[in-house]
């Protein structure tokens, strides 16, 4: 069966903006793969870094189980995301292990640097998955099937300077919102952190509100996730569009 790999910055990012689409693919028999590149260790006002990292690792694994995905461990601490070959080699290993045909990742322009670096690494790893002379860390044999990359909406559907970002298409997940919320609820340590650091009040309600905003943008769905397809050069064929094709029954195109 085809495989989808979600590559995000932090524990809970996948649940906020990618999990609904993953759950739709799971209904069709796709394999789900899940990696947060940051360890979450700086996302607390009450725990030290070690305790926070262990807590968030456990929460992410539980969320991954709710989604029915395969879990891959993080590769660097929060706010230490950087585009280096060492990090690229590690992300390339994950792409190769997942044998992903679709990679889901952040918007290239988003509200914070960790998201943008995760996006850059995800795109480059999708590109390098079939390069025999690029040794991944740990070493994993390359594969040569095409990989198509899709970018999620930036937080709040806007760039850091406030410009509206309109996706290429919308994926309905109204019927799956309870399961998506159950996965996000596994990240219980984030309630206090998001309340204090970003004024989100209830992160579960915030997720529904954000998905509701995308649903209203679609003009059709109550809850939706928006996606933009990365250009095909070096990744896949010019007509490859596996996400649109697989989820045609739950997609509307942007006007």
KEVOBA-536976 format. One record per residue (C-alpha): residue in one letter; chain; z, x, y. Coordinates in pm, 1 decimal. Each point is the difference from the previous one (the first is absolute). Layout:
N
+--------+--------+----------+----------+----------+
! residu ! chaine !       up !     east !    north !
+--------+--------+----------+----------+----------+
!      a !      A !        Z !        X !        Y !
...
+--------+--------+----------+----------+----------+
***
This chain:
255
+--------+--------+----------+----------+----------+
! residu ! chaine !       up !     east !    north !
+--------+--------+----------+----------+----------+
!      x !      A !      0.0 !      0.0 !      0.0 !
!      x !      A !    -47.6 !    112.2 !    360.8 !
!      x !      A !    289.1 !    163.5 !    177.7 !
!      x !      A !    134.7 !    -39.5 !    353.8 !
!      x !      A !    226.2 !    260.1 !    162.3 !
!      x !      A !    205.2 !    -85.5 !    307.5 !
!      x !      A !     91.5 !    309.8 !    204.4 !
!      x !      A !    250.4 !    -64.6 !    277.7 !
!      x !      A !    233.5 !    198.9 !    220.5 !
!      x !      A !    346.4 !   -149.9 !    -64.7 !
!      x !      A !    183.4 !   -207.4 !   -259.1 !
!      x !      A !    -68.7 !   -365.7 !     99.7 !
!      x !      A !   -337.4 !     65.0 !    171.9 !
!      x !      A !   -194.2 !   -114.6 !   -306.3 !
!      x !      A !    204.9 !   -318.7 !    -18.2 !
!      x !      A !    -56.9 !    -74.1 !    368.3 !
!      x !      A !   -377.8 !     36.8 !     17.1 !
!      x !      A !   -163.9 !     65.4 !   -340.4 !
!      x !      A !    191.8 !   -172.5 !   -280.7 !
!      x !      A !   -163.9 !   -341.9 !     36.4 !
!      x !      A !   -341.0 !    148.8 !    -68.6 !
!      x !      A !    135.8 !    202.9 !   -291.1 !
!      x !      A !    148.8 !   -313.4 !   -154.1 !
!      x !      A !   -333.1 !   -179.8 !     30.0 !
!      x !      A !   -167.1 !    287.9 !   -183.7 !
!      x !      A !    270.7 !     -3.7 !   -266.8 !
!      x !      A !    -89.0 !   -363.8 !    -73.6 !
!      x !      A !   -347.4 !    127.1 !    -90.7 !
!      x !      A !    137.4 !    265.8 !   -233.5 !
!      x !      A !    -22.6 !    302.2 !    230.3 !
!      x !      A !    242.1 !    287.0 !    -51.2 !
!      x !      A !    234.0 !     49.1 !    297.7 !
!      x !      A !    118.7 !    343.6 !    119.1 !
!      x !      A !    254.4 !     58.6 !    278.0 !
!      x !      A !    103.8 !    304.4 !    203.3 !
!      x !      A !    200.4 !     46.2 !    319.6 !
!      x !      A !    -56.7 !    351.0 !    132.8 !
!      x !      A !    326.6 !     14.0 !    200.8 !
!      x !      A !    335.9 !     -5.4 !   -177.0 !
!      x !      A !    167.5 !   -237.1 !    245.5 !
!      x !      A !    287.0 !    244.1 !     52.5 !
!      x !      A !     24.1 !    -45.2 !    376.8 !
!      x !      A !    -12.4 !   -379.8 !      2.9 !
!      x !      A !    371.8 !    -73.3 !     34.8 !
!      x !      A !    280.6 !      3.1 !    255.7 !
!      x !      A !    275.3 !    -16.8 !   -265.6 !
!      x !      A !   -108.5 !    229.1 !   -287.4 !
!      x !      A !    -59.3 !    373.5 !      1.8 !
!      x !      A !   -344.0 !    129.3 !    -96.9 !
!      x !      A !     71.5 !     59.4 !   -368.2 !
!      x !      A !    161.6 !   -338.8 !    -53.2 !
!      x !      A !   -272.3 !   -171.8 !    199.4 !
!      x !      A !   -279.0 !    168.4 !   -198.3 !
!      x !      A !    159.5 !    -93.8 !   -333.3 !
!      x !      A !     63.1 !   -357.1 !    112.1 !
!      x !      A !   -351.3 !    -52.0 !    126.6 !
!      x !      A !   -153.6 !    160.1 !   -307.0 !
!      x !      A !    188.2 !   -245.7 !   -219.5 !
!      x !      A !   -102.8 !   -292.0 !    223.0 !
!      x !      A !   -366.2 !    103.7 !     -6.4 !
!      x !      A !      2.3 !     24.3 !   -380.0 !
!      x !      A !    147.5 !   -351.0 !    -22.8 !
!      x !      A !   -262.1 !   -135.0 !    240.0 !
!      x !      A !   -269.6 !    169.6 !   -204.3 !
!      x !      A !    130.1 !   -175.4 !   -311.0 !
!      x !      A !    -17.2 !   -336.8 !    176.1 !
!      x !      A !   -363.6 !     68.3 !     84.6 !
!      x !      A !    -75.8 !    123.7 !   -350.5 !
!      x !      A !   -130.8 !    335.4 !    125.9 !
!      x !      A !     28.0 !    358.8 !   -115.2 !
!      x !      A !    228.8 !    204.0 !    224.9 !
!      x !      A !    -65.4 !    352.6 !    131.5 !
!      x !      A !    275.0 !    196.4 !    181.6 !
!      x !      A !    -10.9 !     96.8 !    369.3 !
!      x !      A !   -107.9 !    347.6 !    108.4 !
!      x !      A !    176.0 !     70.3 !    333.2 !
!      x !      A !    285.1 !   -127.8 !    224.4 !
!      x !      A !    -42.2 !   -254.0 !    278.5 !
!      x !      A !   -144.1 !    144.3 !    321.6 !
!      x !      A !   -116.7 !    314.0 !   -183.1 !
!      x !      A !   -339.0 !   -144.2 !    -83.4 !
!      x !      A !   -272.6 !    250.9 !     72.1 !
!      x !      A !   -361.7 !     47.3 !    -96.2 !
!      x !      A !     10.1 !    319.2 !   -203.6 !
!      x !      A !   -184.0 !    114.7 !   -309.2 !
!      x !      A !    329.7 !      6.2 !   -191.2 !
!      x !      A !     54.5 !   -368.4 !     70.6 !
!      x !      A !   -365.1 !    -83.5 !    -65.6 !
!      x !      A !     20.7 !    166.4 !   -342.4 !
!      x !      A !    299.6 !   -220.5 !    -86.8 !
!      x !      A !   -164.6 !   -322.6 !    114.3 !
!      x !      A !   -322.1 !     94.6 !   -179.9 !
!      x !      A !    203.0 !     30.2 !   -320.6 !
!      x !      A !    123.7 !   -357.9 !     45.4 !
!      x !      A !   -352.1 !   -133.7 !     57.5 !
!      x !      A !   -121.9 !    180.4 !   -312.0 !
!      x !      A !    291.4 !   -122.1 !   -211.4 !
!      x !      A !    -62.7 !   -356.7 !    112.3 !
!      x !      A !   -376.5 !     37.3 !    -48.8 !
!      x !      A !    -24.7 !   -236.7 !    292.2 !
!      x !      A !   -319.9 !   -187.9 !     71.9 !
!      x !      A !    158.0 !   -145.8 !    314.7 !
!      x !      A !    243.6 !    176.4 !    235.0 !
!      x !      A !    197.6 !   -212.7 !    245.5 !
!      x !      A !    163.5 !    179.9 !    289.9 !
!      x !      A !    110.6 !    -26.5 !    362.0 !
!      x !      A !   -213.2 !    -43.0 !    307.1 !
!      x !      A !   -133.3 !    332.0 !    135.8 !
!      x !      A !    164.5 !    -90.7 !    332.0 !
!      x !      A !    347.2 !   -149.7 !    -32.6 !
!      x !      A !    326.7 !    -19.1 !    186.9 !
!      x !      A !    150.9 !    320.6 !   -142.1 !
!      x !      A !   -109.7 !    340.1 !   -125.1 !
!      x !      A !    128.4 !    -32.2 !   -357.9 !
!      x !      A !   -239.5 !   -292.0 !    -55.3 !
!      x !      A !   -295.8 !    186.2 !    149.2 !
!      x !      A !     63.4 !    316.9 !   -202.9 !
!      x !      A !     35.8 !   -204.1 !   -320.5 !
!      x !      A !   -335.6 !   -157.9 !     78.9 !
!      x !      A !   -167.0 !    337.9 !     55.0 !
!      x !      A !    139.2 !    139.1 !   -324.3 !
!      x !      A !   -101.2 !   -312.0 !   -193.3 !
!      x !      A !   -356.1 !     15.3 !    130.8 !
!      x !      A !    -37.4 !    370.2 !    -74.6 !
!      x !      A !    151.4 !    -38.8 !   -347.4 !
!      x !      A !   -242.2 !   -282.0 !    -75.4 !
!      x !      A !   -279.3 !    234.0 !    109.4 !
!      x !      A !    124.9 !    294.8 !   -206.2 !
!      x !      A !     73.9 !   -190.8 !   -321.7 !
!      x !      A !   -324.5 !    124.4 !   -154.6 !
!      x !      A !      0.0 !    358.1 !    128.9 !
!      x !      A !     46.4 !    230.5 !   -302.7 !
!      x !      A !     70.2 !    298.9 !    224.2 !
!      x !      A !    290.0 !   -173.1 !    172.8 !
!      x !      A !    305.0 !     49.1 !   -219.6 !
!      x !      A !    253.1 !   -273.6 !     50.9 !
!      x !      A !    378.6 !     40.7 !    -14.5 !
!      x !      A !     84.8 !    -49.2 !   -280.7 !
!      x !      A !   -337.6 !     78.7 !   -153.9 !
!      x !      A !   -183.1 !   -317.4 !   -105.5 !
!      x !      A !   -359.0 !    -13.0 !   -119.5 !
!      x !      A !   -240.5 !   -149.9 !    255.4 !
!      x !      A !   -192.7 !   -317.9 !    -73.5 !
!      x !      A !   -338.5 !    -89.5 !    137.2 !
!      x !      A !    -10.3 !   -377.0 !     35.9 !
!      x !      A !    -29.2 !   -127.2 !    358.9 !
!      x !      A !    306.8 !    -75.4 !    210.0 !
!      x !      A !    -11.5 !   -252.2 !    283.6 !
!      x !      A !    261.6 !     23.7 !    275.4 !
!      x !      A !    133.2 !   -295.5 !    198.5 !
!      x !      A !    228.9 !     11.2 !    303.6 !
!      x !      A !    279.6 !   -250.1 !     59.9 !
!      x !      A !     72.9 !   -147.1 !    339.3 !
!      x !      A !    213.5 !    208.9 !    235.6 !
!      x !      A !    348.4 !   -131.8 !     63.9 !
!      x !      A !    -28.2 !   -298.8 !    233.4 !
!      x !      A !   -381.2 !      2.3 !    -35.2 !
!      x !      A !    -28.3 !    230.4 !    300.0 !
!      x !      A !    -49.2 !    366.4 !     77.2 !
!      x !      A !    288.9 !    191.6 !    160.2 !
!      x !      A !   -160.6 !    -75.5 !    338.5 !
!      x !      A !    -14.1 !   -372.4 !    -67.4 !
!      x !      A !   -364.7 !    -59.4 !    -88.7 !
!      x !      A !    -52.1 !   -276.3 !   -254.8 !
!      x !      A !   -132.2 !    118.2 !   -338.5 !
!      x !      A !   -214.1 !   -255.5 !   -184.5 !
!      x !      A !    -45.8 !     61.1 !   -373.7 !
!      x !      A !   -332.9 !    -22.8 !   -179.0 !
!      x !      A !    137.3 !   -269.1 !   -231.6 !
!      x !      A !    317.6 !   -185.5 !    -93.6 !
!      x !      A !    166.1 !    -37.9 !   -340.9 !
!      x !      A !    203.2 !   -315.3 !    -58.1 !
!      x !      A !    334.9 !     42.9 !   -171.8 !
!      x !      A !    168.3 !   -327.6 !     99.8 !
!      x !      A !     69.1 !    -91.7 !   -363.0 !
!      x !      A !    154.1 !    345.2 !    -58.2 !
!      x !      A !    221.2 !     25.6 !    308.4 !
!      x !      A !    320.6 !    -64.2 !   -198.8 !
!      x !      A !    -72.4 !    288.1 !   -237.2 !
!      x !      A !    -96.7 !    226.0 !    288.7 !
!      x !      A !    329.4 !    -87.4 !    169.9 !
!      x !      A !    191.3 !     67.3 !   -322.3 !
!      x !      A !   -152.2 !    349.0 !    -14.2 !
!      x !      A !     87.7 !     66.6 !    363.8 !
!      x !      A !    354.7 !   -130.3 !    -54.6 !
!      x !      A !     56.2 !    288.5 !   -242.1 !
!      x !      A !     11.7 !    225.2 !    307.9 !
!      x !      A !    338.8 !   -142.7 !     95.4 !
!      x !      A !    115.6 !    313.5 !    183.9 !
!      x !      A !   -270.8 !    -59.1 !    257.8 !
!      x !      A !    147.5 !   -317.8 !    143.0 !
!      x !      A !    264.9 !    181.2 !    205.6 !
!      x !      A !   -234.1 !    286.9 !     91.9 !
!      x !      A !   -282.3 !   -226.7 !    119.3 !
!      x !      A !    243.0 !   -228.0 !    180.6 !
!      x !      A !    144.3 !    293.2 !    195.1 !
!      x !      A !   -305.2 !    223.2 !     44.8 !
!      x !      A !   -279.9 !   -250.5 !     55.7 !
!      x !      A !    168.7 !   -330.2 !     78.8 !
!      x !      A !   -157.0 !   -174.7 !   -298.2 !
!      x !      A !    303.9 !   -227.6 !    -56.7 !
!      x !      A !   -102.9 !    -87.0 !   -355.5 !
!      x !      A !   -260.8 !    223.4 !   -156.3 !
!      x !      A !    -94.2 !   -272.8 !   -249.0 !
!      x !      A !    -71.2 !   -245.5 !    281.0 !
!      x !      A !   -186.6 !    273.0 !    187.7 !
!      x !      A !   -227.7 !     53.0 !   -300.0 !
!      x !      A !    -78.6 !   -370.9 !    -14.4 !
!      x !      A !    -60.4 !     -8.3 !    373.9 !
!      x !      A !   -238.9 !    296.8 !    -16.5 !
!      x !      A !   -189.7 !   -146.9 !   -294.7 !
!      x !      A !     -6.7 !   -332.8 !    182.3 !
!      x !      A !   -154.2 !    169.2 !    303.0 !
!      x !      A !   -278.0 !    141.0 !   -218.6 !
!      x !      A !    -40.7 !   -340.4 !   -163.2 !
!      x !      A !    -51.3 !   -159.5 !    341.5 !
!      x !      A !   -254.5 !    269.1 !     86.8 !
!      x !      A !   -191.6 !   -100.2 !   -313.5 !
!      x !      A !    -20.8 !   -359.4 !    119.1 !
!      x !      A !     40.9 !   -109.8 !   -362.5 !
!      x !      A !    309.0 !    130.6 !   -178.7 !
!      x !      A !    373.0 !    -46.5 !     60.7 !
!      x !      A !     80.4 !    356.6 !   -110.2 !
!      x !      A !   -255.4 !    278.4 !    -23.2 !
!      x !      A !    -55.1 !    375.1 !      2.9 !
!      x !      A !   -288.0 !    150.2 !    194.2 !
!      x !      A !   -217.2 !    289.4 !   -115.9 !
!      x !      A !   -263.9 !    232.2 !    139.5 !
!      x !      A !   -230.2 !    186.2 !   -237.8 !
!      x !      A !    -39.2 !    374.5 !     48.7 !
!      x !      A !   -354.6 !    132.5 !     26.4 !
!      x !      A !   -148.6 !     84.3 !   -339.3 !
!      x !      A !   -122.0 !    355.3 !     69.9 !
!      x !      A !    144.4 !    231.5 !   -266.3 !
!      x !      A !    213.1 !   -272.4 !   -157.8 !
!      x !      A !   -216.1 !   -264.5 !   -161.2 !
!      x !      A !   -342.9 !   -158.7 !      8.9 !
!      x !      A !   -128.9 !   -159.3 !    321.2 !
!      x !      A !     24.9 !   -347.6 !   -152.8 !
!      x !      A !    328.9 !     48.9 !   -183.9 !
!      x !      A !    260.2 !   -249.5 !    118.5 !
!      x !      A !    227.4 !    -65.6 !   -298.5 !
!      x !      A !    284.2 !   -165.1 !    190.6 !
!      x !      A !   -226.0 !   -260.7 !    157.6 !
!      x !      A !   -177.2 !    -57.3 !   -330.3 !
!      x !      A !    315.8 !    -37.3 !   -208.0 !
!      x !      A !    179.3 !   -229.1 !    245.8 !
!      x !      A !   -296.6 !   -200.1 !    124.0 !
!      x !      A !    179.2 !   -329.1 !    -73.5 !
!      x !      A !    297.0 !     83.9 !    226.2 !
!      x !      A !   -181.1 !    175.8 !    285.9 !
!      x !      A !   -143.3 !   -109.2 !    331.8 !
!      x !      A !   -205.7 !    231.5 !    217.8 !
!      x !      A !     95.8 !     74.7 !    357.8 !
!      x !      A !   -218.3 !   -172.9 !    255.3 !
+--------+--------+----------+----------+----------+
***
